[in-house]
Amino acid sequence: MSHFSDFGIDLPDHFSGDRKVLCPKCSASRKKSKDPCLSVNGETGMWHCHNCGWSGKLNESETPALPPRKTYRRPSAELVGSNIDPRIIDYFANRGIGANALAKAKVYSTWHWLPGTGEETLCIAFPFYKDGELINVKYRDARKNMAQEKDPEPCLWNIDACKKAETIYITEGEIDALTLIECGFSTAVSVDKGAPQPNDSDATKKLECVANCIEILENADAVVLVTDKDEPGLRLEKELIDRIGPAKCRLVTYPEGCKDINEVLTRCGSGAVVKAITAAVPAPVPGLRQMAEFRANIENYYRKGKPRGLTTGYPDFDRYFTFQPGSVNLVTGIPQSGKSEFVHQLVVNAIRLHDWKAAVFSPEMLPVENLFANFAEKLSGKPFFGPGEERMSWQEMQDTLAKVDEYIKVILPDADKTPTLDELLAAAQVCVTRYGVKVFVIDPYNEIEHTRTQWMSETEYISYFMARLRKFARQNGVVVFLVAHPTKLKKDERTKKYPVATLYDIAGSANFANKTDNGLSLWRDPTAKSNIVQVHILKIKNKHIGRANTHQEFEWNRKNGRFSIPAPYPESAEPPPTEGRN
């Protein structure tokens, strides 16, 4: 008989019906690794992950079985006392906590053997009650030596005081919770095992007490996190936000010099505690931003205007298109129009003018030696091959190749394997992290292994593909160039020439046009003797970057592969009209 646990699915105790839990396939690698994304049904034995798509079912011939329920030990009620040794009362008095707060929380004193002392020691005893039942007792002395009852059920201390609470206050320790009770916040609780360490890979076991009390926390309108302001306390704060959700959580700031709420009480008084708690602010929500964060930049926009993109190396072309870090730039064009050559020219210009490094995936330019030679020509301005005085010398070749090696990384999977988008982005991320790459070229789109799920249409996949590229570009501040071929176009019956390809002519989906930041289309007359190439600017998302619906003419030098503008337009002149289709 199979169990959910056989598949790595960790279910909580008392599981029944439907439940969302962590996915063993993808949760560990997700940015939001604590968000449950796997739906499990105990009656049908079925599960499905809403993130990675992993699905399954227990053997249909078997009754879905649950993992064996963990057995907890209950301490004897006879352990619980009501008397407090005067020394313990004095200890709490020195920490600003009076006898009434101790009585309200049923704190008492007893002698208990502590591992830290190796002997029977006078201890503070904190009883844990859940649904009126004693489930644990935690012991500690004045020097923070601690012990608990054996095999207790994980639980938040003082949780029974919070069953119908509108606001619950979670602290790192029982004394901090008592501090809040002393100051009038009776629905204060504490985690039972303290804060996880900053380097703990997984805090799940340490925070089982939160999972076991999650329904009470979810029923509250607000949960105020009153943790220490050291590294373990901040880690606990983050873990609690992940489990409870940022919408309910409120964060507390302490007066300067105080690391926890009890220190606020002893140094600044109960009024300072009340002020700190009532001034708690909502936890930040990922993706939700306030204008105040950006006010300085906005005011700078007002004074100076939006900053232009960085120059491409062609002042006339800069009027229409500039480099914008964090952008995806789609390049298309009819066959033999010079798409790859022009993109490589922009890469070389970024190297020369901005000291940027590039990562290039360009399998259509193989063998790879040819690709490196092509970049060497554009960098040196001299032919790599052929006779004649114009050809770069041996030393010039050595110097140029050294620069190519420093500034250009080629992504080239094994010859018998077509890379996936995940593999390309993983390699590009290494280039960004290890080498400081600022330009990433995919040339072309159709040389990638596009594996989409059976329930995903081609249009949906392209939307997903472009979204992944945009996310990569924005997260890393990288300029991405994506070359994509159009479908086969029809020649104009009158001119016998192909029209200018638009972004909507790219095979697959209009989402290429919709999801890209900027779009360029190259066109040249293959029948003409000239090497004039028209670069049509079809889309500019942000108008301060350039201008769409126009074009710029370039002349391609066959000998060194460089592009130049043959006849720059005067600054006062209107740009030429866009030819072909819009």
C-alpha positions in Angstrom: 0.0 0.0 0.0 1.5 3.3 -1.1 1.5 6.5 1.0 1.8 10.1 0.0 5.1 10.1 1.8 6.4 7.6 -0.7 6.3 10.4 -3.2 8.0 12.9 -0.9 4.7 14.7 -0.1 4.8 15.9 3.5 1.3 16.1 5.0 0.4 17.6 8.4 -1.2 15.6 11.2 -5.0 15.4 11.1 -5.0 15.7 7.4 -8.3 15.1 5.6 -10.1 16.4 2.5 -8.2 18.9 0.4 -4.9 20.5 1.4 -2.2 22.6 -0.2 1.4 21.7 0.8 4.9 22.2 -0.5 5.8 20.4 -3.7 8.9 18.1 -3.4 9.6 18.7 -7.1 9.8 22.5 -7.3 9.3 24.3 -4.0 12.9 24.1 -3.0 14.0 25.9 -6.2 11.2 28.5 -6.2 11.8 32.1 -5.0 8.7 31.7 -2.8 9.9 28.4 -1.5 7.5 28.5 1.5 4.4 29.0 -0.6 2.4 25.7 -0.8 1.6 25.0 -4.4 0.7 21.2 -4.4 -3.0 20.4 -4.0 -3.6 17.0 -2.4 -6.9 15.2 -1.9 -6.9 12.5 0.8 -10.1 10.8 -0.4 -9.1 10.4 -4.1 -5.4 10.0 -3.5 -4.7 12.6 -6.2 -2.3 15.5 -6.3 -1.4 18.3 -8.7 1.2 21.1 -8.5 0.0 24.5 -9.8 3.6 25.7 -10.3 5.5 22.9 -12.1 2.5 20.8 -13.2 3.5 17.5 -11.4 0.5 15.3 -10.9 -0.2 11.8 -9.7 -2.5 9.4 -7.9 -2.1 6.7 -5.4 -2.8 3.1 -6.6 -6.4 3.1 -7.8 -6.9 -0.4 -6.2 -5.9 0.9 -2.9 -7.6 3.1 -0.4 -5.6 6.4 -0.2 -3.5 6.0 2.9 -2.2 8.7 5.1 1.2 8.7 6.7 1.2 7.3 10.3 0.0 10.0 12.7 2.8 11.1 15.0 2.3 10.4 18.6 3.0 13.1 21.2 3.4 12.6 24.9 1.4 14.6 27.4 2.9 15.7 30.6 1.2 14.9 33.9 -1.1 17.6 35.2 0.5 17.0 38.5 3.6 18.8 37.2 1.8 22.1 37.1 2.1 24.3 40.2 0.9 27.7 41.3 3.6 28.8 43.6 6.5 31.0 42.5 9.7 31.2 44.4 10.5 34.7 45.6 13.8 34.6 43.7 11.8 34.0 40.5 9.5 36.9 41.3 12.5 39.1 41.8 14.0 38.0 38.6 10.9 39.0 36.7 10.6 42.2 38.6 14.1 43.2 37.4 12.8 42.6 33.9 9.7 44.8 34.4 7.2 41.9 34.7 4.9 41.8 37.7 3.1 38.9 39.5 -0.3 39.6 37.8 1.2 38.9 34.4 2.8 35.7 35.7 -0.5 34.6 37.2 -2.5 35.4 34.0 -0.1 33.2 32.0 0.0 30.4 34.7 3.8 30.7 35.1 5.2 29.0 38.2 8.5 27.8 39.5 9.8 24.3 40.2 13.0 22.3 40.5 14.0 20.5 37.3 17.0 18.8 35.9 18.6 20.8 33.2 21.2 19.5 30.7 23.0 22.8 30.8 23.6 22.6 34.5 23.7 18.8 34.9 21.6 19.0 38.1 18.3 19.8 39.6 17.9 23.6 39.2 15.4 26.2 40.3 13.5 26.9 37.1 10.8 29.1 35.7 8.1 26.8 34.3 6.0 27.8 31.3 3.0 25.5 30.8 1.6 25.1 27.3 -2.1 24.7 27.0 -4.0 23.8 23.8 -7.8 23.6 23.9 -7.6 23.6 27.7 -5.2 20.5 27.7 -1.7 20.6 29.1 0.5 19.5 26.2 4.0 20.7 27.3 6.0 22.4 30.0 9.1 24.4 29.2 11.8 25.0 31.9 14.5 27.6 32.1 16.8 29.2 34.7 18.1 32.8 34.9 21.1 31.9 32.7 19.0 30.6 29.8 19.6 26.9 30.3 16.4 25.3 29.0 14.6 22.0 28.8 11.1 20.7 27.7 9.0 17.7 28.4 9.8 14.7 26.2 8.2 14.4 22.8 5.7 17.3 23.2 3.3 18.5 20.6 4.7 21.6 18.9 2.6 24.6 19.9 2.7 28.3 20.4 2.9 29.2 24.1 -0.3 31.0 25.4 -2.3 30.1 22.2 -5.4 29.4 24.2 -5.7 33.1 25.0 -6.0 33.8 21.3 -8.9 31.7 20.0 -11.1 34.6 19.2 -8.5 37.3 19.1 -8.6 40.0 16.5 -4.9 40.7 16.9 -2.2 38.2 17.9 1.4 39.1 18.9 4.1 36.5 18.1 7.4 36.8 20.0 10.6 34.9 19.9 10.5 33.8 23.6 8.1 33.5 26.5 9.7 36.4 28.4 9.0 38.7 25.5 5.4 37.4 25.4 5.1 38.1 29.2 6.4 41.6 28.5 3.5 42.2 26.2 1.0 40.7 28.6 2.4 43.0 31.3 1.8 46.0 29.1 -1.8 45.0 28.3 -1.5 42.8 25.2 -2.9 39.6 26.5 -3.0 37.8 23.2 0.7 37.5 23.0 2.3 34.1 22.1 5.7 32.7 21.7 7.3 30.1 19.4 8.4 27.1 21.4 11.9 26.5 20.1 13.2 30.0 19.6 14.3 31.5 16.3 16.0 29.6 13.5 19.6 30.4 12.8 20.4 32.5 9.7 22.2 29.6 8.0 19.5 26.9 8.7 18.6 25.5 5.4 15.0 24.7 6.5 13.1 26.1 9.4 10.1 23.8 9.0 10.8 21.5 12.0 11.6 24.4 14.3 8.4 26.2 13.4 6.0 23.3 13.6 4.3 25.2 16.4 3.1 27.8 13.8 1.7 25.1 11.5 -0.1 23.4 14.4 -1.8 26.7 15.3 -2.3 28.1 11.8 -6.1 28.1 11.9 -6.1 30.4 15.0 -3.6 32.7 13.3 -5.6 32.8 10.1 -8.8 33.7 11.9 -7.1 36.8 13.4 -7.4 40.1 11.6 -3.7 41.0 12.2 -0.6 39.3 13.4 2.1 41.5 14.9 5.6 40.1 14.7 7.6 41.1 17.8 10.9 39.4 17.1 14.5 40.3 18.1 16.4 42.6 15.8 19.4 40.3 15.5 20.0 37.9 12.6 18.0 34.9 14.1 15.1 37.3 14.9 15.0 38.7 11.4 15.1 35.2 10.0 12.2 34.3 12.2 10.3 37.4 11.0 10.8 36.4 7.4 9.7 32.8 8.1 6.6 33.9 9.9 5.7 36.2 7.0 6.1 33.3 4.6 3.8 31.1 6.6 1.1 33.6 7.7 1.2 35.8 4.6 2.2 39.5 4.4 -1.4 40.7 4.2 -2.0 40.0 8.0 1.5 40.6 9.3 2.6 43.8 11.0 6.3 44.7 11.9 7.5 46.5 14.9 10.4 49.0 15.2 12.2 49.4 18.6 13.8 52.5 20.0 17.5 52.8 19.1 19.7 50.6 21.2 17.0 48.0 22.0 17.2 44.6 20.4 14.0 43.0 21.8 10.7 44.1 23.4 11.7 43.3 27.0 14.7 45.6 26.6 12.3 48.3 25.5 10.4 47.7 28.7 13.4 47.8 31.1 15.1 50.7 29.4 12.3 52.9 28.2 9.2 51.8 30.2 5.8 50.4 29.4 4.8 53.5 27.5 7.5 52.9 24.9 6.3 49.3 24.5 2.8 50.4 23.9 4.0 53.0 21.4 6.2 50.5 19.5 3.4 47.9 19.3 0.7 50.4 18.3 3.0 51.9 15.6 3.5 48.5 13.9 3.5 48.8 10.1 2.2 46.4 7.5 4.8 43.9 6.2 6.0 44.6 2.7 4.1 42.7 0.0 6.4 41.4 -2.8 5.6 43.4 -6.0 3.6 46.1 -4.2 5.6 49.4 -4.2 5.0 52.8 -2.8 5.6 56.0 -4.7 7.8 57.3 -1.9 10.4 54.6 -2.8 10.9 56.3 -6.2 10.2 60.0 -5.3 13.8 61.1 -5.8 13.9 59.6 -9.3 10.5 61.0 -10.2 11.6 64.5 -9.1 14.8 64.1 -11.1 12.7 63.2 -14.1 10.8 66.5 -13.6 14.0 68.5 -13.5 16.0 66.8 -16.2 13.5 64.6 -18.1 13.7 60.9 -18.6 17.3 59.6 -19.3 17.9 58.5 -22.9 19.2 55.1 -23.6 22.9 54.7 -24.3 24.3 55.4 -27.7 24.5 52.7 -30.3 27.5 54.4 -31.9 25.5 56.0 -34.6 24.2 59.5 -33.6 21.6 59.6 -36.4 20.3 56.1 -35.5 20.2 57.1 -31.8 17.3 59.4 -32.6 15.2 56.3 -33.3 16.8 53.5 -31.1 19.2 53.4 -28.2 20.5 50.8 -25.8 18.3 50.4 -22.7 19.5 48.0 -20.0 16.7 45.6 -19.0 15.1 45.4 -22.4 14.2 42.8 -24.9 14.8 43.8 -28.5 13.3 41.7 -31.3 15.0 41.7 -34.7 13.4 40.3 -37.8 13.8 40.6 -41.5 13.7 38.8 -44.8 16.4 36.3 -45.6 19.9 37.7 -46.4 18.9 41.1 -45.0 21.8 41.2 -42.6 20.0 40.6 -39.2 22.9 38.7 -37.6 25.5 41.0 -39.0 23.8 44.1 -37.7 23.1 42.7 -34.3 26.8 41.7 -34.1 27.7 45.2 -35.0 25.6 46.6 -32.2 27.4 44.1 -29.8 30.8 45.4 -31.0 29.7 49.0 -30.6 28.6 48.2 -27.0 32.0 46.8 -26.3 33.9 49.7 -27.8 31.7 52.5 -26.4 30.4 51.2 -23.1 32.9 48.5 -22.1 30.1 45.9 -22.1 30.6 42.2 -22.4 28.3 40.0 -24.4 27.1 36.4 -24.4 26.1 35.1 -27.9 24.0 32.1 -28.9 24.3 32.0 -32.7 24.4 28.5 -34.1 23.6 29.6 -37.7 27.1 31.2 -37.7 28.9 27.9 -37.1 31.6 26.8 -37.2 32.3 28.8 -34.1 35.7 29.8 -35.5 33.8 31.8 -38.2 31.7 33.5 -35.5 34.8 34.7 -33.6 36.5 35.8 -36.9 33.4 37.8 -37.7 33.6 39.7 -34.4 37.3 40.2 -34.9 36.7 41.9 -38.2 34.2 44.3 -36.8 36.4 45.1 -33.8 39.5 45.7 -35.9 37.9 47.2 -38.9 40.0 45.0 -41.1 39.3 41.7 -43.0 40.2 38.5 -41.3 40.6 36.5 -44.5 42.0 37.1 -48.0 45.1 38.6 -49.5 46.0 42.3 -49.7 47.4 45.0 -47.6 44.0 45.7 -46.0 44.0 42.4 -44.1 44.8 42.5 -40.4 48.4 41.6 -39.7 49.3 38.6 -37.5 49.9 40.8 -34.5 46.7 42.7 -35.1 44.9 39.4 -35.3 46.4 38.2 -32.0 45.5 41.5 -30.2 42.0 41.5 -31.6 41.3 37.9 -30.7 42.5 38.7 -27.1 39.8 41.3 -26.9 37.2 39.0 -28.4 38.2 36.4 -25.8 37.8 39.0 -23.0 34.5 40.5 -24.1 32.5 37.9 -25.9 31.3 34.5 -24.5 29.8 32.1 -27.0 27.1 29.7 -25.7 27.5 26.6 -27.8 25.8 23.4 -26.6 27.0 20.0 -27.8 26.5 19.5 -31.6 23.9 16.7 -31.1 21.8 18.7 -28.7 19.4 21.6 -29.2 19.3 23.8 -26.1 16.1 24.6 -24.2 15.3 28.1 -23.0 16.1 27.0 -19.4 19.5 25.9 -20.5 20.3 29.1 -22.4 19.1 31.3 -19.5 21.2 29.2 -17.1 24.3 29.7 -19.2 23.5 33.4 -19.7 23.1 33.8 -15.9 26.5 32.3 -15.3 27.9 34.8 -17.9 26.2 37.7 -16.0 27.4 36.6 -12.6 30.9 35.4 -13.4 31.9 37.8 -16.3 29.6 40.8 -15.9 27.9 40.3 -19.3 25.5 43.2 -20.3 24.3 42.0 -23.7 22.7 38.6 -24.5 22.0 37.5 -28.1 19.7 34.7 -29.1 20.1 34.2 -32.9 17.7 32.8 -33.9 14.6 31.8 -32.0 14.0 28.7 -34.1 17.3 27.1 -33.0 16.0 26.6 -29.5 14.3 23.4 -28.4 10.8 24.6 -27.6 9.1 22.1 -25.3 5.7 23.1 -24.3 3.2 21.1 -22.2 0.3 19.5 -23.9 -2.2 22.0 -22.4 -0.2 25.0 -23.6 -1.0 26.5 -27.0 1.8 27.9 -29.2 0.5 31.4 -28.5 0.6 30.8 -24.8 4.1 29.3 -25.0 5.4 32.4 -26.9 3.9 34.6 -24.3 5.6 32.5 -21.6 8.9 32.5 -23.6 9.0 36.3 -24.0 8.0 36.8 -20.4 11.0 34.7 -19.3 13.3 36.8 -21.5 11.9 40.1 -20.1 12.3 38.8 -16.5 15.9 37.8 -17.2 16.7 41.2 -18.8 15.1 43.2 -16.0 16.6 41.2 -13.1 20.1 41.5 -14.5 20.0 44.8 -16.3 20.9 43.1 -19.6 20.1 44.2 -23.2 18.7 41.1 -24.9 18.6 40.8 -28.7 16.3 38.1 -30.0 16.5 37.3 -33.8 13.4 35.7 -35.2 12.7 34.8 -38.8 9.4 35.9 -40.5 7.1 33.6 -42.3 7.6 33.4 -46.1 6.5 36.7 -47.5 5.0 37.3 -51.0 6.8 39.5 -53.5 5.1 42.6 -54.6 3.7 41.9 -58.1 4.7 45.3 -59.4 8.3 45.7 -58.0 9.1 41.9 -57.6 10.6 42.7 -54.2 9.8 41.4 -50.8 8.1 43.9 -48.4 9.5 44.9 -45.1 8.8 42.2 -42.6 6.7 43.3 -39.6 6.8 41.9 -36.1 3.4 40.3 -36.8 5.0 38.3 -39.7 7.1 36.3 -37.3 5.9 32.7 -37.3 3.9 31.6 -34.3 2.1 34.4 -32.6 1.4 38.1 -32.3 2.8 37.8 -28.8 6.3 38.4 -30.3 5.2 41.9 -31.2 3.1 42.3 -28.0 5.6 41.2 -25.5 8.9 42.7 -26.8 10.1 46.1 -25.6 11.5 47.2 -28.9 11.3 45.8 -32.5 13.5 46.2 -35.5 13.2 44.9 -39.1 16.0 44.8 -41.6 15.5 45.0 -45.3 17.7 45.2 -48.4 17.3 44.7 -52.0 19.1 41.5 -52.9 19.0 42.4 -56.6 20.7 45.7 -56.2 24.5 46.1 -56.5 24.7 48.4 -53.5 25.1 47.2 -49.9 22.5 49.5 -48.5 20.5 48.0 -45.6 17.4 49.7 -44.2 16.8 49.2 -40.4 13.1 49.9 -39.7 12.1 50.8 -36.2 8.7 49.1 -35.8 8.2 49.4 -32.0 9.7 51.5 -29.2 8.0 50.8 -25.9 9.4 53.8 -24.0 9.4 57.0 -26.1 12.5 58.3 -24.4 14.5 55.4 -25.8 13.8 56.2 -29.4 11.1 56.6 -32.0 9.1 54.1 -34.0 7.6 54.0 -37.5 10.7 55.3 -39.2 13.9 53.8 -40.6 17.6 54.4 -41.0 19.8 53.4 -43.9 23.2 51.8 -43.3 25.9 50.7 -45.7 27.4 47.3 -45.1 31.2 46.8 -45.8 31.6 43.3 -47.2 35.4 43.3 -46.4 35.3 44.0 -42.7 31.6 43.4 -41.8 31.1 46.9 -40.4 28.0 49.1 -40.8 28.2 52.8 -41.4 25.7 55.5 -42.2 26.4 56.7 -45.8 24.7 60.1 -45.6 23.8 61.3 -42.2 20.7 63.4 -42.0 21.1 67.0 -40.8 19.9 67.5 -37.3 17.1 69.8 -38.6 15.9 67.3 -41.2 12.8 65.1 -40.8 13.6 61.4 -40.6 12.8 59.4 -43.7 9.3 57.8 -44.0 8.9 54.1 -43.2 8.5 52.0 -46.4 6.7 48.8 -46.6 3.9 47.7 -44.2 3.3 48.9 -40.7 
